[in-house]
Structures are given as C-alpha cells and as structure tokens.
C-alpha cells in the first residue's frame, strides 16, 4: 500500500557578509582565540548588517532552496519559519518572507523552539504534508542572534552567529518502507523545568524589552549529550536502523565538544559527522539547514543517503529527524 512521504527536493542557505573572528572578539571582551577554540571549536561567526533582519536572511536562503528544487515561489503553499529572533513581536516573520517571495496563496507561520526550531519545523511540515494540508512547503531556519547577545558577557557572546538555511519539502508517493526517500521518522521532546539554564531575560509580557541571552554553560553541556542520544535512539528503534547504517549525522552546531561527545556515545564514526560550527558559530535554528546545505553543495550528501538530524535548545527542547535524501 502506498503512503505519502515528505521528500527534500532542494536546499539553500545564506550567511551575512560580515565575519567576526575570535581575534576580533578578543579586542572587545577578555577572551582569546585559543580559549574559544579549545572550549567550543568556533573560529568565526557571521553578523547581520545594520538594517538586515531575520526575514531578509530567510528570504535569501529560501530563494536558493527554490532554485535548487527547480520550482517557482508560486509552487509553494506553506512556509514554516523556525526562529527565536523574529523581525517583530508580530506578525510572524514567515508572512514577511511570503510577501518577499510574492506568494499570495497558502499560509505561513513561525515556529519557536530555539535551537531545536528547524527540527520542530521540519516535523510540523512533514505532518501537514502527510495529512494532505500541504503539497510543497518551504521550511526555513533563520536567526539574528547577534541582536540578543550581551556583548560584555564573554561566556555567551563568543558562541553565537547569524544565518539562515532552508529546504523545499514536497509530497511524494512511496511504498511505506524504510528504504523510501523522504522523512522516515521524527521524535520531539521538551522539559520546561530547565528554562533558567538557557533563556532570554526579556519579552513583551514580562519586561516589555527584548532582553539578552543568559546561559548556564556547564548545565547545558551536561544535559545535552543525554537528551540528544535519547531521541536518536528512538529514531533507530522506530526504523530498525543503527549508527552504522547512517551515511551522515548532521547535528545542531552548538559546540564541537557536544557534537563529538554525542557521536562517540552513539558510536557514530567521526567521518560521518558534518561539522560547520567552526565557521558559523551557533546559529540556533539556522545551524542544521546551514550545515545540510553546505554538505549537499560540496557533494557529500547524495541521493538515497541516510541522514540523521538532531538538535537541542532552550526550553529545554530537543528532537531528531531521520530521512533518506
């Protein structure tokens, strides 16, 4: 019996022109390139220009994904934008992207799950496609985290950057087997008891301000590896696959130490891990689609490859998506 699968038909990404290196940061706060690289693996990050907002980044990435998919903006009926740094409190930045692309039909909305946002958005889009509510969906992760950083806090300002990534997700009939192309399984989790470990100390209802990012780094690291492996093991259990079957592991790019520890615990070979944190820093919801698009465009990710995506973010939220490219 045939089933509907959600297949990625194109990917795209965008990084702001300005690059902020570790040496640049050392002139701003008490830090050094050696200190940052040793603890995070990050060497540089991109920073949005004055007047360049999240929807601008998202639109640029979306256009590149549409081009890669060989379709027009008018072919899209759904836009789901994962972001924790929207242009405005409302409307959703996704509707601005919709207007930028001159799409006047369908629907668009934001998903807010911080660093897990793209995994949440991809899972949501997959559910809409499988239910028949969407035929072709733009799924975007875009952030301007530089706007919510405390640039006097060396423990956080060195970690984050700006960027956007996108994929075109389309409905396709398949056999319902684990050998099908498309999204095979998704697993989402959250636990609000950990809010104080990673949050922004502002908001329209609480303080009527934007606020700054605050993080208990050691606590986040401690929880991250366990939570990440949890949802990946669930994906393996749901499909019968294991770490050896994966072609690529594309995790959220938060910290190279977290990425390495997670891969080691799951017994995923280092050569299967896509890592871009050194060039982009932590771009929150944008990090997975940025890394995915880079690996597609440089020829690593190919048709029929088995790809595991995973992320963990503030909330705490975390999740995984296993798909066949």
C-alpha positions in Angstrom: 0.0 0.0 0.0 1.4 3.4 -0.9 2.0 6.2 1.6 2.8 9.9 1.3 6.4 10.8 2.2 7.9 14.2 2.5 11.0 14.5 0.3 13.6 17.3 0.3 13.9 18.4 -3.3 16.2 21.4 -2.7 18.2 23.2 -0.1 19.7 26.7 0.3 21.5 28.9 2.8 22.6 32.5 3.4 25.3 34.0 5.6 25.7 37.7 6.2 28.7 39.3 4.6 30.4 40.5 7.9 32.7 37.9 9.6 33.6 38.3 13.3 36.7 36.3 14.1 37.9 35.2 17.6 40.7 37.8 17.3 38.1 40.5 16.7 36.2 39.4 19.8 39.5 39.5 21.8 39.5 43.2 21.2 36.0 43.5 22.6 36.0 41.3 25.7 38.5 39.4 27.8 39.0 36.3 25.7 41.3 34.8 23.1 41.2 32.7 20.0 42.9 29.8 21.9 40.3 30.0 24.7 37.3 30.0 22.4 38.6 27.2 20.1 39.6 25.0 22.9 36.2 25.2 24.6 33.9 25.4 21.6 35.7 24.7 18.3 34.4 28.1 17.0 36.9 30.2 14.9 34.5 32.8 13.4 30.8 33.7 13.0 28.8 35.9 10.6 27.0 39.0 11.9 24.0 40.6 10.2 24.5 44.1 8.8 22.7 47.1 10.2 19.1 47.0 8.9 19.4 43.4 7.8 16.7 41.5 9.6 15.8 37.8 10.1 13.3 37.8 7.3 15.9 39.1 4.9 18.2 36.2 5.7 15.3 33.7 5.5 14.2 35.1 2.1 17.7 34.8 0.6 18.0 31.1 1.8 14.5 30.3 0.6 15.3 31.7 -2.9 18.3 29.5 -3.2 16.4 26.4 -2.0 13.7 27.1 -4.6 16.3 27.4 -7.3 17.9 24.1 -6.2 14.5 22.4 -6.2 13.7 23.7 -9.7 10.4 25.3 -8.7 8.9 28.7 -8.5 7.8 30.5 -5.4 4.2 30.3 -6.6 4.5 26.5 -6.4 4.8 26.7 -2.6 1.6 26.5 -0.5 3.2 26.6 3.0 6.0 28.4 4.7 7.2 27.4 8.2 10.0 29.6 9.6 11.9 28.5 12.7 13.3 31.5 14.6 13.8 32.8 18.1 14.7 36.3 16.7 11.7 37.4 14.6 11.6 40.8 13.0 8.7 41.9 15.2 6.7 40.5 18.1 4.1 40.1 15.4 3.3 39.4 12.7 5.2 36.2 12.1 8.4 36.7 10.1 7.2 33.9 7.9 4.5 36.1 6.4 7.1 38.7 5.6 9.1 36.0 3.7 5.8 35.1 2.0 5.4 38.7 0.9 9.0 39.0 -0.2 8.6 35.9 -2.4 5.3 37.4 -3.8 3.3 34.4 -2.7 -0.4 35.4 -2.2 -1.9 32.0 -1.5 -1.4 29.3 1.1 -0.3 30.1 4.7 2.8 30.9 6.6 3.8 30.9 10.3 6.7 30.8 12.7 7.8 28.0 15.0 9.7 28.9 18.2 11.8 26.1 19.7 15.1 28.0 19.7 18.0 25.7 18.6 15.6 22.8 18.0 13.4 25.0 15.8 14.4 23.6 12.4 13.7 20.0 13.6 10.4 21.1 15.0 9.5 23.0 11.8 10.5 20.0 9.6 8.4 17.7 11.7 5.5 20.0 11.5 5.8 20.4 7.7 6.0 16.6 7.4 2.8 16.2 9.4 1.0 18.7 7.2 2.2 17.0 4.0 1.2 13.6 5.2 -2.2 14.8 6.2 -2.8 16.4 2.8 -2.8 20.0 4.2 0.3 20.9 2.1 1.8 19.7 -1.1 5.0 21.8 -1.2 6.5 23.5 1.9 9.3 25.9 2.5 10.9 25.0 5.8 13.4 27.7 7.0 15.6 28.2 10.0 16.8 31.8 10.3 18.3 33.8 13.2 19.9 37.1 14.0 21.2 36.1 17.5 23.7 39.0 17.5 20.8 41.2 18.3 20.1 39.5 21.7 23.6 39.0 22.9 25.2 40.8 25.8 28.5 41.8 24.2 30.1 42.3 27.6 29.4 38.6 28.6 32.3 36.6 27.2 30.7 33.3 28.1 27.9 33.8 25.6 28.8 36.5 23.0 31.6 34.2 21.6 29.2 31.4 20.9 26.6 32.7 18.5 26.2 34.0 15.0 23.6 34.9 12.3 22.5 33.0 9.3 19.7 31.1 7.5 19.1 27.8 5.8 16.1 26.4 4.0 14.7 23.3 2.3 11.8 22.6 0.0 9.8 19.7 1.2 7.4 18.0 -1.2 4.7 15.3 -1.1 5.6 12.1 -2.9 4.0 8.7 -3.0 6.1 5.8 -1.7 5.9 2.2 -0.7 5.9 2.8 3.1 9.2 1.1 3.6 12.3 2.3 5.4 14.1 2.3 2.1 11.8 5.1 0.9 13.2 8.5 0.1 12.0 11.3 2.5 11.4 11.7 6.2 11.2 8.3 7.8 10.7 9.2 11.5 10.7 12.3 13.8 10.9 12.5 17.6 10.4 15.6 19.6 10.8 16.3 23.3 10.7 19.2 25.8 11.1 19.8 29.5 10.2 23.2 30.8 11.8 22.6 34.2 15.2 23.6 32.7 14.1 27.1 31.5 16.6 29.0 33.7 19.6 27.2 32.3 19.2 28.8 28.8 16.8 31.8 28.2 16.5 35.4 27.3 15.8 37.7 30.2 13.2 39.8 28.4 10.0 39.7 26.4 6.9 41.8 25.7 4.7 40.3 28.5 7.4 40.0 31.2 9.6 43.1 30.8 8.5 45.0 27.6 12.1 44.7 26.4 14.0 42.3 24.1 16.4 41.2 26.7 19.7 39.3 26.4 20.6 35.6 26.2 21.6 34.0 29.5 23.1 30.5 29.8 24.5 28.2 32.4 27.0 26.6 30.1 28.1 23.6 32.2 24.4 22.6 32.9 23.5 22.8 29.2 26.5 20.7 28.3 25.6 18.1 31.0 22.1 17.7 29.7 22.8 18.0 26.0 24.5 14.7 25.4 21.9 12.6 27.2 19.0 14.3 25.6 20.4 14.2 22.1 21.2 10.5 22.3 17.7 9.8 23.7 15.8 11.0 20.5 18.4 9.4 18.2 18.0 6.0 19.8 14.2 6.5 19.5 14.7 7.0 15.7 16.8 3.9 15.5 14.1 1.9 17.4 11.4 3.2 15.1 13.1 2.2 11.9 15.4 -0.7 12.8 18.5 1.2 11.7 21.6 1.8 13.8 24.6 4.1 13.8 26.4 2.0 11.3 23.6 2.4 8.8 23.8 6.2 8.8 25.5 7.9 5.9 25.6 11.3 7.6 25.0 12.7 11.1 24.1 16.5 10.9 23.7 17.8 14.5 22.9 21.2 15.7 26.1 23.2 15.6 26.3 24.4 19.2 29.7 23.3 20.4 32.2 20.9 18.9 32.7 19.2 22.3 29.0 18.4 22.5 28.9 17.2 18.9 32.0 14.9 19.5 30.7 13.5 22.8 27.3 12.7 21.3 28.7 11.0 18.2 31.1 9.0 20.5 28.3 7.9 22.8 26.1 6.8 19.8 29.1 5.1 18.2 28.8 7.3 15.0 32.1 7.3 13.1 33.7 10.8 13.1 33.9 10.8 9.3 30.1 10.7 9.2 29.7 13.8 11.2 29.1 17.1 9.4 30.6 20.0 11.4 30.3 23.7 10.5 30.4 25.3 14.0 34.0 26.4 13.4 32.9 28.7 10.6 29.4 29.7 11.7 29.3 29.5 15.5 25.9 28.6 17.0 23.2 29.9 14.6 20.4 28.4 16.6 17.5 27.3 14.3 19.6 28.0 11.3 22.5 25.7 12.1 21.2 22.4 10.8 19.9 23.7 7.4 23.1 25.7 7.0 25.2 22.6 7.6 22.9 20.4 5.5 23.1 22.8 2.5 26.9 23.0 2.7 27.2 19.2 2.7 24.8 19.0 -0.2 26.5 21.6 -2.3 30.0 20.2 -1.7 28.9 16.8 -2.8 28.9 14.9 0.4 25.2 14.4 0.8 23.8 12.5 -2.2 20.6 10.9 -3.3 19.5 8.0 -1.1 21.9 8.8 1.7 20.5 8.1 5.2 20.8 11.3 7.1 20.2 11.9 10.9 19.4 15.5 12.0 19.2 16.4 15.7 19.1 19.4 17.9 18.7 20.6 21.5 17.7 24.1 22.5 16.4 26.4 25.2 13.3 25.2 27.0 14.8 22.6 27.0 13.6 21.3 23.7 15.2 18.6 21.6 14.4 16.3 18.7 15.6 14.2 15.8 14.6 13.6 12.2 15.8 10.6 10.2 15.4 11.0 6.4 16.6 9.4 3.2 17.9 12.1 0.9 
